[in-house]
Amino acid sequence: MPGSLNDPDITTLMVERIRKCPNCNIYSLENACKKCTQSTVQLKPPKFSLIDKYASLRRNLKKKDLRKRELY
């Protein structure tokens, strides 16, 4: 599935690029905040844990995407 959010290359790219404005606390992929024009900072990846609090959310999003594309 190239081009989907489940593609490892795209997921890695988004994790590496996601940024946050320290002033507004707004997330962005840009180097400057659109609201206050302050420089954004790159976030650290989430801490690894065997207890994955967001697994069900990811599964639901994946199912929704597959249903939308009539693959599920």
Buried (B, 14 or more C-beta within 10 A) or exposed (E): EEEEEEEEEBEEEEEEEBBBBEEBEBEBEEEEBEEEEEEBEEEEEEEEEEEEEEEEEEEEEBEEBBEEEEEE
